[in-house]
Amino acid sequence: MLALGGLAMAQNDPQHPNVVFILADDMGFSGIHCYGGEGIDSPNIDYLAENGIVATNFRATALSSPTRVCLMTGNYAQRAGLNHIFSEVDPMDGLDPAVHPSFAKVLQAAGYRTGIMGKWHLGQDIMFNPLNHGWDVWHGYTMGNIDFHTHYNTQHRIDWWDGREEADEPGYVTYLINKYSVQFIRESVAMEQPFFLFVSENAVHVPMQGPNDPPLRTAEVCPYRNDQDMTDQEYRRVYQDMVKAVDDGVGQIYQTLKELGVLDNTLIIYTSDNGGESIAAQKYPGNNGYFRGAKGGPYEGGCRVPAIFYYPKEWGHRMTMEPMSVIDYMPTFLDFCGVSNARKVDGVSLLSTLRTGAPMPERKLFAAQTGFQTVVDGDWKLVWTRDDTIELFNLFTDRNEEHNLADKYPERVKAMKADIQAWWDDCTKGTRLEGKTTFNSGWMVEMMAGRQQGAGAQRPQPAK
């Protein structure tokens, strides 16, 4: 007991607190109970919300890889040349740690132990490996999703890694993520190091599989998804099972932190990488809250996500409607951990708002995907599509984005289009991203056609 007490003291340096960052996959704004999810059992996440800060105006990007680039770098993904999901065909399409290093390198250099458990989705080749980005420990997979039971990815290949080595093991993916998350915390406390743990979930991304459901991808077939033919009742049952597995992991993490005496010096964040898919919104109505649209689109349903900040030692419980963005995580992490940041980033630290409720600084928030660009300026949002369609919404009076006001406010439209163009030029330095592999065209269309047929096409494999 004395030894444990000594370790706990080493972990409770208020100048260098710990962080557990939990990122759900494809979970819409109301994908959990505390954000209005109907019939969703998530008591451990709800506990964090009931005793922490609940953000109701938090934006990720509308897609997985861009959100992760923003998260890692503190910059808009367009600065990394990314206007798409990193390719599952080209293994050399990824986030180069030499050019765009992760915040984990900064924490690592400051003495933090860093671990990521689960999804990577920032490039398949070994050069993009998490360990090259400053993560000490990684158990997980490289691509956008894997079968929860067999661990086959979308290229019909087993995709489970231990650091730089492919090392498959039996187990339901969420349970494996839970196991390694708890193990990482225990090891870090034993090593007397402050730690940053990134819990990168596979749930609730397709394939929709609970712990007791059968495999979808086998040695014979590799379909992409299995939810299109599910009844609404069956879809909800599977979704609820998947959320429960994640929620159980949150409970295990919480209890481990408490048992080891480091809970009070650990910030726990729960959020999602983008809104729910359109099928989720159809089969589980309300999954994206009251927002229009879904993953991959320009409307709020694709980018508004839950965001919970649990640090009751200082912050307590309240709700905030301050506009926050995924680009803000990186500077917030470093600020909270007491680590200086010499990099120029697009995001700003949320710490003052979280600590005192101070308003966020006035700024414009941008987003882009091949096919559209958006800017949010206060209550106003402009959507500018590739075919030059313009939509202008006032999110305060029209949160569902139903009433296009572009014709009524031509000067505002002109100014906001100029804002987007200036942002785009600054991010890309004149480089056109429209020709990049995108979510809406090219390889994705080809793969989706094959997946709908249940085929496992042969694709180029990542370099070892």
MIRO-954827 format. One line per 2 residues: number of its first residue (from 1); their letters; for each residue x, y, z of N, C-alpha, C. Coordinates in steps of 0.1 Angstrom, whole numbers. Example, Ala and Ser with C-alpha at 12.3 -4.5 7.8 and 13.67 -1.06 7.14 Angstrom:
2
1 = as = 132,-57,78,123,-45,78,132,-33,78; 128,-22,71,137,-11,71,129,0,79
***
This chain:
464
1 = ml = 8,-12,0,0,0,0,9,13,0; 20,12,8,28,24,8,34,26,-6
3 = al = 38,15,-13,44,17,-26,34,23,-35; 22,18,-35,11,24,-44,9,38,-41
5 = gg = 9,42,-28,8,56,-24,19,65,-30; 31,59,-30,42,67,-36,40,69,-51
7 = la = 36,58,-57,34,59,-72,23,69,-75; 12,69,-67,1,78,-69,6,93,-68
9 = ma = 14,95,-58,20,109,-56,28,113,-68; 35,103,-74,43,107,-86,34,110,-98
11 = qn = 22,104,-98,13,106,-109,4,119,-107; 5,125,-95,-4,135,-92,2,149,-92
13 = dp = 12,151,-100,19,164,-101,9,173,-109; 3,183,-102,-7,192,-109,-1,200,-120
15 = qh = 12,201,-121,18,208,-133,18,199,-145; 17,186,-144,17,177,-155,6,166,-153
17 = pn = -6,170,-154,-17,160,-152,-18,150,-164; -26,140,-162,-28,130,-172,-40,133,-180
19 = vv = -41,127,-192,-52,129,-201,-57,115,-206; -69,112,-206,-75,101,-213,-85,107,-223
21 = fi = -82,105,-236,-90,110,-247,-97,99,-254; -111,99,-254,-118,88,-259,-126,93,-272
23 = la = -123,87,-283,-129,91,-296,-137,80,-302; -150,82,-301,-159,73,-308,-159,74,-323
25 = dd = -163,65,-331,-162,65,-345,-176,65,-351; -179,76,-359,-192,77,-365,-204,78,-356
27 = mg = -201,84,-344,-212,86,-334,-218,99,-336; -231,100,-339,-237,113,-341,-240,121,-328
29 = fs = -245,133,-329,-246,142,-318,-254,135,-307; -265,128,-310,-273,121,-300,-271,106,-300
31 = gi = -259,102,-302,-256,88,-302,-254,82,-288; -255,90,-278,-254,85,-264,-266,91,-256
33 = hc = -269,85,-245,-281,89,-237,-280,103,-233; -269,107,-228,-268,121,-222,-270,132,-232
35 = yg = -269,129,-245,-271,139,-255,-285,136,-262; -293,129,-256,-307,127,-261,-309,114,-268
37 = ge = -299,105,-268,-301,92,-275,-312,84,-269; -322,80,-276,-333,73,-271,-330,58,-270
39 = gi = -332,53,-258,-330,38,-256,-316,34,-256; -307,43,-254,-292,40,-254,-287,39,-240
41 = ds = -282,28,-236,-277,26,-222,-262,30,-222; -259,41,-216,-245,46,-215,-242,52,-202
43 = pn = -244,45,-191,-244,51,-177,-230,56,-174; -219,50,-178,-206,55,-175,-203,68,-182
45 = id = -206,69,-195,-204,82,-202,-214,92,-196; -226,88,-193,-235,98,-187,-230,103,-174
47 = yl = -223,95,-166,-217,100,-153,-207,111,-156; -199,109,-166,-189,119,-170,-196,132,-173
49 = ae = -207,131,-181,-215,143,-185,-222,150,-173; -227,141,-164,-234,147,-152,-224,154,-142
51 = ng = -212,151,-143,-202,156,-134,-191,164,-141; -193,167,-154,-183,174,-162,-189,185,-170
53 = iv = -181,190,-180,-186,200,-189,-191,194,-201; -203,197,-205,-210,192,-217,-210,203,-228
55 = at = -203,201,-239,-203,211,-250,-214,207,-260; -222,217,-263,-233,215,-273,-230,221,-286
57 = nf = -219,228,-288,-216,235,-300,-201,231,-305; -199,218,-305,-185,213,-309,-186,207,-323
59 = ra = -176,211,-331,-175,206,-345,-162,198,-347; -164,186,-352,-153,178,-358,-154,182,-373
61 = ta = -147,174,-382,-149,175,-396,-160,164,-399; -164,164,-411,-175,154,-415,-169,141,-418
63 = ls = -156,139,-417,-150,126,-421,-139,122,-412; -135,109,-412,-126,104,-402,-112,109,-403
65 = sp = -105,106,-414,-91,110,-415,-89,125,-413; -97,134,-419,-95,148,-417,-96,152,-402
67 = tr = -106,146,-395,-107,149,-381,-94,145,-374; -89,134,-377,-76,129,-370,-64,137,-373
69 = vc = -64,143,-385,-53,152,-389,-54,165,-380; -66,170,-380,-68,182,-371,-65,179,-357
71 = lm = -69,168,-352,-66,164,-338,-51,163,-335; -44,157,-344,-30,154,-342,-21,167,-344
73 = tg = -25,176,-353,-17,187,-357,-21,201,-351; -34,202,-348,-39,215,-344,-42,224,-355
75 = ny = -41,218,-368,-43,226,-380,-55,220,-388; -60,228,-397,-70,223,-406,-63,212,-415
77 = aq = -70,202,-418,-65,191,-426,-60,195,-439; -66,206,-445,-61,211,-458,-47,215,-458
79 = ra = -41,219,-446,-27,222,-446,-18,210,-448; -24,198,-446,-17,186,-449,-20,180,-462
81 = gl = -27,189,-470,-31,184,-484,-43,174,-483; -50,174,-473,-61,164,-471,-75,170,-472
83 = nh = -82,166,-482,-96,170,-484,-104,157,-487; -99,146,-481,-105,133,-484,-102,123,-472
85 = if = -107,111,-473,-103,101,-464,-90,95,-469; -80,92,-460,-68,86,-465,-71,73,-472
87 = se = -64,71,-484,-68,60,-493,-66,47,-486; -75,37,-489,-73,24,-485,-68,15,-496
89 = vd = -64,22,-507,-58,15,-519,-43,18,-519; -40,31,-518,-26,36,-518,-20,36,-504
91 = pm = -11,27,-501,-6,27,-487,3,39,-484; 8,46,-495,16,57,-493,9,71,-491
93 = dg = -4,70,-490,-12,82,-487,-14,82,-472; -7,92,-466,-8,93,-452,-2,105,-446
95 = ld = -3,107,-433,3,119,-426,17,117,-423; 26,124,-430,40,123,-428,45,129,-415
97 = pa = 51,121,-406,55,126,-393,66,136,-394; 74,135,-405,85,145,-407,80,159,-411
99 = vh = 69,159,-417,63,172,-422,52,177,-413; 44,168,-408,32,171,-400,33,163,-387
101 = ps = 42,166,-378,43,158,-366,31,159,-356; 29,149,-349,18,149,-340,21,156,-327
103 = fa = 11,160,-319,13,166,-306,19,156,-297; 18,143,-300,24,133,-291,39,134,-290
105 = kv = 45,138,-301,60,140,-301,64,151,-290; 55,161,-289,58,172,-280,56,167,-266
107 = lq = 46,160,-263,43,154,-250,54,144,-246; 58,136,-256,68,126,-254,82,132,-250
109 = aa = 85,143,-257,98,150,-254,97,157,-240; 85,159,-235,84,166,-222,83,156,-211
111 = gy = 84,143,-214,84,132,-203,71,125,-202; 61,127,-210,49,120,-210,50,106,-217
113 = rt = 43,97,-211,42,84,-218,29,84,-226; 30,81,-239,19,83,-248,14,69,-254
115 = gi = 1,67,-254,-4,55,-259,-17,57,-267; -18,50,-278,-31,50,-286,-35,35,-288
117 = mg = -48,33,-285,-54,20,-286,-66,20,-296; -64,13,-307,-75,13,-316,-72,18,-330
119 = kw = -81,25,-336,-81,30,-349,-70,41,-351; -63,40,-363,-53,49,-367,-58,58,-378
121 = hl = -59,52,-390,-65,58,-402,-57,71,-407; -44,71,-405,-36,82,-409,-25,77,-418
123 = gq = -27,65,-425,-17,60,-434,-13,46,-430; -12,37,-441,-9,23,-438,6,20,-438
125 = di = 14,27,-446,28,23,-447,35,25,-434; 45,17,-432,52,18,-419,58,32,-416
127 = mf = 60,40,-426,65,53,-423,55,62,-416; 42,58,-417,31,66,-410,27,60,-397
129 = np = 34,49,-393,31,42,-381,30,51,-368; 20,49,-360,19,58,-348,32,60,-340
131 = ln = 40,49,-339,52,51,-331,62,61,-337; 61,63,-351,69,73,-357,63,87,-355
133 = hg = 51,88,-350,44,101,-347,45,105,-332; 53,97,-324,55,101,-310,47,93,-300
135 = wd = 40,82,-305,33,74,-296,42,62,-291; 42,60,-278,51,49,-273,45,36,-274
137 = vw = 32,35,-274,25,22,-274,13,23,-283; 11,13,-292,-1,12,-300,-5,-2,-302
139 = hg = -18,-5,-299,-24,-17,-302,-37,-13,-310; -37,-17,-323,-49,-13,-331,-47,-16,-346
141 = yt = -54,-9,-354,-55,-12,-368,-53,1,-376; -48,-1,-389,-44,11,-397,-55,17,-405
143 = mg = -65,10,-409,-75,15,-419,-87,21,-412; -97,23,-420,-109,30,-415,-118,22,-406
145 = ni = -118,9,-408,-126,0,-400,-122,-15,-402; -124,-23,-392,-122,-37,-394,-134,-45,-388
147 = df = -134,-58,-392,-144,-67,-386,-142,-68,-371; -152,-66,-363,-150,-66,-349,-145,-79,-343
149 = ht = -148,-90,-351,-144,-103,-346,-132,-109,-353; -132,-108,-367,-121,-115,-374,-109,-106,-377
151 = hy = -112,-92,-375,-101,-82,-377,-97,-81,-392; -105,-85,-401,-103,-83,-415,-107,-68,-418
153 = nt = -98,-61,-426,-101,-47,-430,-108,-47,-443; -109,-36,-449,-117,-35,-462,-109,-40,-473
155 = qh = -96,-43,-471,-88,-49,-482,-86,-64,-480; -95,-70,-472,-95,-84,-470,-82,-89,-464
157 = ri = -77,-81,-454,-64,-84,-448,-66,-83,-433; -60,-92,-425,-60,-90,-411,-52,-78,-407
159 = dw = -58,-69,-399,-53,-56,-397,-53,-53,-382; -43,-59,-375,-42,-57,-360,-27,-57,-357
161 = wd = -23,-46,-350,-9,-43,-348,-5,-42,-333; 7,-45,-330,13,-42,-318,26,-33,-321
163 = gr = 24,-20,-320,35,-11,-324,38,-13,-339; 50,-16,-343,54,-17,-357,52,-31,-362
165 = ee = 47,-40,-354,46,-54,-358,31,-58,-360; 28,-65,-371,15,-71,-372,14,-82,-362
167 = ad = 3,-82,-354,2,-92,-343,-12,-94,-340; -19,-102,-348,-33,-105,-345,-35,-113,-333
169 = ep = -46,-112,-327,-50,-119,-315,-65,-120,-314; -70,-131,-308,-85,-132,-307,-91,-122,-298
171 = gy = -103,-118,-302,-111,-109,-293,-119,-99,-301; -130,-95,-294,-139,-84,-300,-131,-71,-298
173 = vt = -131,-63,-309,-122,-52,-310,-124,-42,-298; -136,-39,-295,-138,-30,-284,-133,-35,-271
175 = yl = -134,-48,-269,-129,-54,-256,-114,-54,-256; -108,-55,-268,-93,-54,-269,-88,-40,-265
177 = in = -95,-30,-271,-92,-16,-268,-94,-13,-253; -104,-19,-247,-106,-17,-233,-95,-23,-225
179 = ky = -91,-35,-229,-81,-42,-221,-67,-35,-222; -64,-30,-234,-51,-24,-235,-51,-10,-230
181 = sv = -62,-3,-229,-63,10,-223,-60,9,-208; -67,-1,-201,-64,-3,-187,-50,-7,-185
183 = qf = -45,-16,-193,-31,-20,-191,-21,-9,-193; -24,0,-202,-15,12,-204,-15,21,-192
185 = ir = -26,23,-186,-27,31,-174,-19,25,-163; -21,12,-161,-14,5,-150,1,6,-152
187 = es = 5,4,-164,20,4,-167,25,18,-165; 18,28,-169,23,42,-168,24,46,-153
189 = va = 14,42,-145,15,45,-130,27,38,-124; 29,25,-128,41,18,-123,54,24,-127
191 = me = 54,30,-139,66,37,-144,68,51,-138; 58,55,-131,58,69,-125,60,80,-135
193 = qp = 52,78,-146,52,88,-157,38,94,-158; 37,107,-161,25,113,-165,21,107,-179
195 = ff = 9,105,-182,5,98,-194,-6,105,-202; -6,102,-215,-17,106,-224,-21,94,-231
197 = lf = -34,90,-229,-40,78,-235,-50,82,-245; -49,78,-257,-59,80,-268,-66,67,-270
199 = vs = -79,67,-266,-87,55,-268,-95,57,-281; -91,51,-292,-96,54,-305,-105,42,-310
201 = en = -118,44,-308,-128,33,-309,-130,30,-324; -134,17,-326,-140,12,-339,-155,14,-339
203 = av = -161,14,-328,-176,16,-327,-179,31,-327; -190,34,-334,-201,26,-339,-200,25,-354
205 = hv = -188,25,-360,-186,24,-374,-191,10,-379; -195,10,-391,-198,-3,-397,-185,-11,-398
207 = pm = -186,-25,-399,-198,-33,-398,-204,-33,-384; -218,-33,-385,-225,-33,-372,-225,-46,-366
209 = qg = -217,-47,-355,-215,-60,-348,-214,-58,-333; -223,-64,-326,-221,-65,-311,-212,-76,-307
211 = pn = -209,-77,-295,-200,-88,-290,-205,-102,-293; -218,-104,-294,-223,-117,-296,-228,-120,-311
213 = dp = -225,-110,-320,-230,-112,-333,-219,-119,-341; -223,-125,-353,-213,-133,-360,-204,-124,-368
215 = pl = -192,-130,-373,-183,-123,-381,-190,-119,-395; -185,-109,-401,-190,-105,-414,-180,-108,-425
217 = rt = -168,-104,-422,-157,-107,-432,-149,-119,-427; -148,-128,-437,-141,-141,-434,-131,-143,-444
219 = ae = -124,-155,-444,-114,-158,-454,-120,-158,-468; -133,-161,-469,-139,-162,-482,-145,-149,-487
221 = vc = -151,-141,-479,-158,-129,-484,-154,-117,-475; -155,-105,-482,-151,-93,-475,-161,-82,-478
223 = py = -174,-83,-475,-183,-72,-477,-180,-60,-468; -183,-48,-473,-180,-36,-465,-190,-35,-453
225 = rn = -203,-37,-455,-212,-34,-445,-223,-44,-444; -231,-44,-434,-241,-54,-432,-254,-48,-426
227 = dq = -255,-35,-426,-266,-29,-420,-277,-25,-429; -275,-25,-442,-284,-20,-452,-297,-28,-452
229 = dm = -296,-41,-448,-308,-50,-449,-313,-52,-435; -307,-46,-424,-312,-48,-411,-326,-41,-409
231 = td = -334,-47,-401,-347,-40,-397,-342,-29,-388; -351,-19,-386,-348,-8,-377,-346,-14,-363
233 = qe = -354,-24,-359,-353,-30,-346,-340,-37,-344; -335,-44,-354,-323,-52,-353,-311,-42,-353
235 = yr = -312,-31,-361,-301,-21,-361,-300,-15,-347; -311,-11,-341,-310,-5,-328,-304,-14,-318
237 = rv = -308,-27,-318,-302,-37,-309,-287,-37,-310; -282,-38,-322,-268,-40,-324,-261,-27,-320
239 = yq = -267,-15,-324,-261,-2,-320,-260,-1,-305; -270,-5,-298,-270,-4,-284,-259,-13,-277
241 = dm = -258,-25,-283,-248,-35,-278,-234,-29,-281; -231,-22,-292,-218,-16,-295,-215,-5,-285
243 = vk = -225,4,-283,-223,15,-273,-221,9,-259; -228,-1,-255,-226,-7,-242,-211,-12,-240
245 = av = -206,-18,-251,-192,-22,-250,-182,-11,-248; -185,0,-255,-176,12,-253,-178,18,-239
247 = dd = -191,19,-235,-194,24,-222,-188,16,-211; -188,3,-212,-181,-6,-202,-167,-3,-201
249 = gv = -160,0,-213,-146,4,-213,-144,17,-205; -153,27,-207,-152,39,-200,-152,37,-185
251 = gq = -161,28,-181,-162,24,-167,-150,18,-162; -144,9,-170,-132,2,-166,-120,12,-164
253 = iy = -119,21,-174,-109,32,-173,-111,40,-160; -123,44,-158,-126,53,-146,-122,45,-133
255 = qt = -126,33,-132,-123,25,-120,-108,23,-118; -101,21,-129,-87,19,-128,-80,31,-123
257 = lk = -84,43,-129,-78,55,-124,-81,58,-110; -93,55,-105,-97,56,-91,-89,47,-82
259 = el = -88,34,-86,-81,24,-78,-66,28,-76; -60,34,-87,-46,37,-86,-43,51,-80
261 = gv = -54,58,-76,-52,71,-70,-49,82,-79; -51,81,-92,-48,92,-101,-60,98,-108
263 = ld = -72,95,-103,-84,100,-110,-85,115,-109; -82,121,-97,-83,135,-96,-73,143,-104
265 = nt = -63,137,-108,-53,144,-116,-54,140,-131; -65,135,-135,-67,130,-149,-79,136,-156
267 = li = -77,143,-167,-88,148,-175,-93,137,-184; -106,134,-184,-112,125,-193,-121,132,-203
269 = iy = -118,130,-216,-126,136,-227,-133,125,-235; -146,127,-237,-153,118,-246,-159,126,-258
271 = ts = -157,121,-270,-162,128,-282,-163,118,-293; -165,123,-306,-166,115,-318,-159,122,-329
273 = dn = -156,114,-339,-148,119,-351,-157,126,-361; -169,123,-362,-179,130,-371,-193,125,-368
275 = gg = -202,131,-375,-216,127,-373,-219,113,-378; -231,108,-374,-235,94,-378,-238,93,-393
277 = es = -237,81,-399,-240,79,-413,-255,81,-415; -258,82,-428,-272,84,-432,-280,72,-428
279 = ia = -275,60,-430,-283,48,-426,-286,48,-411; -276,53,-403,-278,54,-388,-290,63,-386
281 = aq = -290,75,-393,-300,85,-391,-314,79,-395; -314,70,-405,-327,65,-410,-332,54,-401
283 = ky = -323,45,-397,-327,33,-389,-328,36,-374; -321,46,-370,-322,50,-356,-324,65,-355
285 = pg = -337,69,-359,-340,84,-360,-336,92,-348; -330,103,-351,-325,112,-340,-310,110,-337
287 = nn = -304,100,-344,-290,97,-341,-281,110,-342; -284,118,-351,-276,131,-353,-283,143,-346
289 = gy = -292,140,-336,-299,150,-329,-309,157,-338; -311,169,-337,-321,177,-345,-314,183,-357
291 = fr = -301,179,-360,-294,185,-371,-297,178,-385; -296,186,-395,-298,181,-408,-285,174,-413
293 = ga = -287,164,-421,-275,158,-428,-268,147,-420; -257,142,-425,-250,131,-419,-235,131,-423
295 = kg = -228,121,-419,-214,120,-422,-211,123,-437; -201,130,-439,-196,133,-453,-203,145,-460
297 = gp = -213,151,-453,-220,162,-459,-217,175,-453; -222,186,-459,-218,199,-455,-227,205,-443
299 = ye = -237,197,-439,-246,202,-429,-242,198,-415; -249,204,-405,-244,202,-391,-245,188,-387
301 = gg = -254,180,-392,-254,166,-388,-242,158,-391; -234,163,-400,-221,156,-404,-210,160,-395
303 = cr = -211,171,-388,-199,176,-381,-202,179,-366; -214,181,-362,-217,183,-347,-216,170,-340
305 = vp = -208,170,-329,-205,158,-322,-206,161,-307; -209,150,-299,-208,152,-284,-194,155,-280
307 = ai = -192,162,-269,-179,165,-264,-181,167,-249; -175,158,-241,-176,159,-226,-162,160,-220
309 = fy = -161,170,-211,-148,172,-204,-150,170,-189; -144,159,-184,-145,155,-170,-133,158,-163
311 = yp = -133,168,-154,-122,171,-145,-128,178,-133; -136,171,-125,-144,177,-114,-136,184,-103
313 = ke = -123,180,-102,-115,186,-92,-114,201,-93; -115,206,-105,-115,220,-108,-127,226,-115
315 = wg = -133,218,-124,-143,224,-133,-158,222,-129; -161,210,-124,-175,207,-120,-184,206,-132
317 = hr = -197,206,-130,-207,203,-140,-213,216,-146; -213,217,-159,-221,228,-165,-222,225,-180
319 = mt = -230,232,-187,-231,231,-202,-225,243,-208; -219,242,-220,-214,253,-227,-219,253,-241
321 = me = -223,264,-246,-226,266,-260,-216,273,-268; -204,275,-262,-193,282,-269,-189,274,-281
323 = pm = -186,281,-292,-182,273,-304,-168,268,-303; -166,255,-304,-154,248,-303,-152,239,-315
325 = sv = -139,236,-317,-136,228,-329,-125,218,-326; -124,207,-335,-114,197,-333,-100,202,-334
327 = id = -98,213,-342,-85,219,-343,-80,225,-329; -89,226,-320,-86,232,-307,-80,221,-297
329 = ym = -82,209,-300,-77,198,-291,-62,199,-288; -54,199,-299,-40,199,-298,-34,210,-289
331 = pt = -38,223,-291,-33,233,-282,-39,232,-268; -51,226,-266,-57,224,-253,-49,214,-246
333 = fl = -46,202,-252,-38,192,-246,-25,197,-240; -18,204,-248,-5,209,-244,-6,219,-233
335 = df = -16,228,-234,-18,238,-224,-22,232,-211; -31,222,-211,-35,215,-199,-24,208,-193
337 = cg = -15,202,-201,-4,194,-196,8,202,-192; 7,215,-193,18,224,-189,31,222,-198
339 = vs = 28,219,-211,39,217,-221,38,229,-231; 49,236,-233,50,247,-242,49,242,-256
341 = na = 43,250,-265,41,247,-279,46,258,-287; 57,255,-295,63,265,-304,57,265,-317
343 = rk = 48,256,-320,42,255,-334,31,265,-335; 30,270,-347,18,279,-351,7,270,-355
345 = vd = -4,271,-349,-16,262,-353,-28,270,-355; -38,264,-361,-51,271,-364,-60,271,-352
347 = gv = -58,261,-343,-67,260,-332,-62,269,-320; -71,270,-310,-68,278,-298,-71,269,-286
349 = sl = -64,271,-275,-67,264,-263,-81,267,-258; -87,256,-253,-101,257,-247,-100,259,-232
351 = ls = -88,259,-227,-86,258,-212,-93,270,-205; -92,282,-209,-98,293,-202,-113,291,-202
353 = tl = -119,287,-213,-133,285,-213,-138,274,-204; -130,263,-204,-133,251,-196,-131,255,-181
355 = rt = -121,262,-178,-118,265,-164,-128,276,-158; -131,286,-166,-138,297,-160,-151,300,-167
357 = ga = -154,294,-178,-166,297,-186,-164,310,-195; -152,314,-196,-149,326,-204,-153,323,-219
359 = pm = -158,333,-226,-162,331,-240,-150,328,-248; -152,320,-259,-142,317,-268,-139,330,-276
361 = pe = -127,332,-281,-125,343,-290,-133,343,-303; -136,355,-307,-144,355,-320,-135,351,-331
363 = rk = -140,342,-340,-132,337,-351,-142,330,-361; -137,327,-372,-145,320,-382,-139,306,-383
365 = lf = -149,296,-384,-145,282,-384,-148,276,-398; -138,270,-405,-139,266,-418,-139,250,-419
367 = aa = -145,246,-430,-144,231,-433,-145,229,-448; -139,218,-453,-140,215,-467,-139,200,-469
369 = qt = -145,196,-480,-144,182,-485,-146,184,-500; -140,175,-508,-142,176,-522,-157,177,-525
371 = gf = -161,187,-531,-176,189,-533,-181,201,-526; -175,205,-514,-181,217,-507,-171,223,-498
373 = qt = -173,236,-495,-166,243,-485,-176,251,-476; -173,252,-463,-182,260,-455,-174,269,-446
375 = vv = -181,279,-441,-176,288,-431,-187,291,-421; -184,291,-408,-193,295,-398,-187,308,-391
377 = dg = -195,318,-391,-191,331,-385,-202,335,-376; -200,333,-363,-210,336,-353,-222,327,-356
379 = dw = -234,333,-358,-246,325,-360,-248,321,-375; -239,327,-383,-241,325,-398,-232,314,-403
381 = kl = -238,307,-413,-231,296,-419,-233,296,-434; -222,296,-442,-223,296,-457,-219,282,-462
383 = vw = -226,276,-471,-222,264,-477,-220,267,-492; -209,264,-497,-205,267,-511,-200,254,-518
385 = tr = -209,249,-527,-206,237,-533,-198,238,-546; -193,227,-551,-184,227,-563,-191,232,-575
387 = dd = -204,230,-576,-212,235,-587,-217,249,-585; -211,256,-575,-213,270,-572,-227,273,-566
389 = ti = -233,263,-561,-245,265,-553,-242,272,-540; -249,281,-536,-247,288,-523,-259,287,-514
391 = el = -256,284,-502,-267,283,-491,-262,291,-479; -270,300,-474,-267,308,-462,-278,305,-452
393 = fn = -273,301,-440,-282,298,-429,-279,306,-416; -289,310,-409,-287,315,-395,-289,304,-385
395 = lf = -278,299,-379,-280,287,-371,-287,290,-358; -288,303,-354,-295,306,-342,-310,305,-343
397 = td = -315,309,-355,-329,309,-357,-333,296,-365; -323,290,-371,-326,279,-380,-316,268,-379
399 = rn = -316,261,-367,-306,251,-364,-306,239,-374; -318,237,-380,-319,226,-389,-315,229,-403
401 = ee = -311,241,-406,-306,245,-419,-317,243,-430; -328,248,-427,-340,246,-437,-342,258,-445
403 = hn = -338,269,-441,-342,282,-448,-329,289,-454; -328,288,-467,-316,294,-474,-319,309,-475
405 = la = -310,317,-469,-312,332,-469,-302,339,-478; -296,331,-487,-286,337,-496,-291,349,-504
407 = dk = -303,348,-510,-309,358,-518,-312,371,-510; -314,369,-497,-318,381,-489,-306,389,-484
409 = yp = -294,382,-484,-282,389,-478,-270,387,-488; -271,393,-500,-261,392,-510,-247,397,-505
411 = er = -247,408,-497,-234,413,-493,-227,404,-483; -235,398,-474,-230,388,-465,-224,376,-472
413 = vk = -232,371,-482,-227,360,-490,-214,363,-497; -213,375,-503,-200,379,-509,-189,379,-500
415 = am = -191,385,-488,-180,385,-478,-176,371,-473; -185,363,-471,-182,349,-466,-176,341,-476
417 = ka = -180,342,-489,-173,335,-500,-158,340,-501; -156,353,-499,-142,358,-499,-134,353,-487
419 = di = -141,351,-475,-134,345,-464,-130,330,-467; -139,323,-473,-135,309,-477,-124,309,-487
421 = qa = -124,317,-497,-114,317,-507,-100,321,-501; -100,331,-492,-88,335,-485,-82,323,-476
423 = ww = -91,317,-469,-87,305,-461,-81,294,-469; -89,291,-480,-84,280,-489,-70,283,-495
425 = dd = -68,295,-499,-56,299,-505,-44,298,-495; -48,302,-482,-37,302,-472,-34,288,-468
427 = ct = -44,279,-467,-41,265,-464,-34,257,-474; -38,260,-487,-32,251,-498,-21,258,-505
429 = kg = -18,270,-503,-7,278,-510,-9,276,-525; -21,276,-530,-23,275,-544,-25,261,-550
431 = tr = -23,251,-541,-24,237,-545,-38,233,-546; -42,227,-557,-56,223,-558,-58,209,-552
433 = le = -68,208,-543,-70,195,-537,-81,187,-544; -88,194,-553,-100,187,-559,-96,174,-567
435 = gk = -84,173,-571,-80,161,-579,-76,150,-570; -75,152,-557,-71,141,-547,-82,130,-547
437 = tt = -77,118,-542,-87,108,-540,-97,113,-529; -110,111,-532,-120,116,-523,-130,106,-518
439 = fn = -137,110,-508,-148,101,-503,-159,99,-513; -161,108,-522,-172,108,-531,-169,102,-544
441 = sg = -157,100,-547,-154,95,-561,-142,86,-561; -138,82,-573,-126,75,-575,-126,61,-568
443 = wm = -116,58,-560,-115,45,-554,-127,41,-545; -133,51,-539,-144,48,-530,-156,43,-537
445 = ve = -159,49,-548,-170,44,-556,-167,30,-561; -155,28,-565,-151,14,-570,-153,4,-559
447 = mm = -147,7,-547,-148,-2,-536,-162,-4,-531; -170,6,-531,-184,5,-526,-192,-5,-535
449 = ag = -189,-4,-548,-196,-13,-557,-192,-27,-554; -179,-30,-552,-175,-43,-549,-180,-48,-535
451 = rq = -181,-39,-525,-185,-43,-512,-200,-46,-512; -208,-39,-520,-222,-42,-520,-225,-56,-526
453 = qg = -215,-61,-534,-217,-74,-540,-211,-85,-530; -205,-80,-519,-199,-89,-510,-186,-95,-514
455 = ag = -179,-88,-524,-167,-93,-529,-155,-88,-522; -145,-96,-521,-132,-92,-515,-122,-90,-526
457 = aq = -121,-79,-532,-112,-76,-543,-98,-76,-538; -89,-80,-547,-74,-79,-543,-69,-65,-546
459 = rp = -62,-60,-536,-57,-46,-536,-43,-46,-533; -36,-35,-537,-22,-34,-533,-21,-34,-518
461 = qp = -10,-40,-512,-9,-41,-498,2,-32,-493; 1,-27,-480,11,-18,-475,25,-24,-474
463 = ak = 35,-16,-476,49,-21,-474,51,-24,-460; 59,-35,-458,63,-39,-445,74,-30,-439
***
